[in-house]
Amino acid sequence: MQLSIDLSGREVLVTGSDFAARQAVRRFEAAGAVVSRLSTPQGAGQDGPLPERPFLVAAVDDGQPGWEALLDRCRTVGILVSAEPAAGPAGHITLVGGGPGSAELLTVAAVAALRDADVVFYDRLAPCQELPALTSAELVDVGKKPGHHKVSQSDIEKLMVESALAGNNVVRLKGGDPYVFGRGGEEVASCVAAGVPVRVISGVTSAISVPAAAGIPVTHREVSHMFTVVSGHAPLTEKEHTHLAGLGGTIVVLMGIGTLHQLAAGLRRAGMRADMPMAVVERGYRPGQRTTIADLGTIATAAAGCSNPAVLVIGDVVKVAEANRGTAGAAADLDRLAASLMEA
Ligand code: SAH
């Protein structure tokens, strides 16, 4: 028999070990009850009165001996006693790199983790459209709330940890690689702090794969033997412009549309030549993928209509793509343009 009682404001004493009782505590709190805890039968004293007289005793079956005597006393004095199941073994969290947006670029390990998940918290840039085909888990979009406000980082961490502590096998699916501007390190730290087992599955980062989608190799023999990946979230300092310009390698910028002007101007001031090739690759591996190629001196105007998500590439490797036109990247660009026209 199932009985629904309005517990708002009612005193509920949840008995049972902390581990076994964790789900019951959350359930009663969610129901509005004022929850107190007794984690060992000895805590109540053998014969004395209960600490306070609760409306209900929620007795979690934690396998410890000694609860029966206490519960019998409660029943004798007319306190309601309900039998509650113990929580299952604690869940764990897997941070999964989802690649740049196409399910084809998920790793085998990512696919396996998704298949085994109870709950998936995913970002806007992860391959979210394909998720229902990859997992039967509950899907939670933490990239956007219904009111279009992003869920804050600390709320995401809280949600993940709470879900794992409730016994769920949680996947946190992130765009690209979790450790490349993905706040993966922070999320691991909050799992560790909460005592939740956590592991990280690397993903294909957009820093390399999105230029590749446009046919641009980030390194190329005799053209560039290094690449630097920079966040354009905030404008760089003058010192950083100078260092970058001095390296002589490929510069890849993520989140760089908003600061593109400042970057181009800063690199020019730091002595980089105005005809240094530069590309903006928007929406890699998605419908509407587009590549804009210009140079440092002209990019601000050429990329005026570009929007996020986009990866910027600065360096002579951009020319390799132009030289290889008609092969992989350019052909893929055309395919995706055709696909997006079909969708429209
Ligand atoms: N952890 C991610 C990066 C997160 S920062 C990774 O390793 O790829 C978000 C930025 O990534 C975006 O602003 C954009 O610069 C880039 N990005 C991610 N996916 C992209 C895509 N499909 N096309 C273009 N840029 C993308």
Residues whose N, C-alpha, C, O or C-beta is under 5 A from the ligand:
A	BS01	SAH	P100 G101 L125 G175 G176 D177 P178 V180 F181 G182 V204 T205 S206 A207 V210 V253 L254 M255 G256 V281 E282 R283 G284 P309 A310 V311
